Amino acid sequence: MVIVICDCNDEHRQKLNSYLNVFNKNKKFFQVKEYISGEKLLSDMNNGFKFDVIFLDVESFEGDAAKKIRAAGPDILIIFTASYHDQISYAFEVEAFHYLTKPISFRLFSSTLERAFRRYYEKRKVFKIEWRKQVKSVLLQNIIYIECYNRHILVKTITEVYESCQSFQEVVQKLIPAGFIRVHQSFLVNMAHIKAIEQREITCTGGVNIPVSIRREKEVLEKFKNYLQQFSL
């Protein structure tokens, strides 16, 4: 993992670096790279540099540099840092992971970084699909839902539908801790792809609609609210 600190203020940049050193001491979880301007950061990204997390100071870029950084790295976890809250709407525009207001305490920094770690590794988890002597893997984050079907399962991703010879109950046990929720006797849904829940029906990515059973409705709503609270700004 490569973490970037982009801030034109030397003192603040050094402070965040010291926080990162506490995490990285003797473990080498990640590399750290520093920039004093968003324009230089964007230039390196356009030249092939790959980054995973960026602490991006609002005052360290001009114009639409942040939007260009997002376009160049759609999967990067951007964490905005700023002296005031007046730029928080811009953070939403570039789908920032979080927004931190200076002065940033170590407690707040560490909790945000730990969440970023979880999101980073979640995006890289894969699900194994076995069917007719073939084995494939799909990114867990690309799975919209899994349906129990004639003693097999159907795996609906953003682009494909796969059939797999697996026990639905075993799949449920594996994926519940990974952000999935059982909404019906036959459906397991990735909460990252839920767009809305209403009238015992879930609307997912791509307009896919999944039924919610009466006995699971309260649990589904509560768990989805907790999910939103954990990952939203």
ZILIN-V828256 format. One record per run of one state. SS is the DSSP state (H for helix, E for strand, C for the rest). FROM is the first residue (numbers start at 1). LEN is the number of residues. If there is no record, write none. Layout:
ss=(SS | SS)
from=(FROM | FROM)
len=(LEN | LEN)
This chain:
ss=(C | E | C | H | C | E | C | H | C | E | H | C | H | C | E | C | H | C | E | C | H | C | E | C | E | H | E | C | E | C | E | C | H | C | E | C | E | H | E | C | E | H | C | E | C | H | C)
from=(1 | 2 | 7 | 10 | 25 | 31 | 36 | 38 | 47 | 53 | 58 | 61 | 65 | 73 | 77 | 83 | 88 | 94 | 98 | 102 | 106 | 123 | 126 | 132 | 134 | 140 | 143 | 150 | 152 | 158 | 161 | 165 | 168 | 179 | 180 | 185 | 187 | 191 | 194 | 199 | 201 | 205 | 208 | 209 | 212 | 214 | 232)
len=(1 | 5 | 3 | 15 | 6 | 5 | 2 | 9 | 6 | 5 | 3 | 4 | 8 | 4 | 6 | 5 | 6 | 4 | 4 | 4 | 17 | 3 | 6 | 2 | 6 | 3 | 7 | 2 | 6 | 3 | 4 | 3 | 11 | 1 | 5 | 2 | 4 | 3 | 5 | 2 | 4 | 3 | 1 | 3 | 2 | 18 | 2)
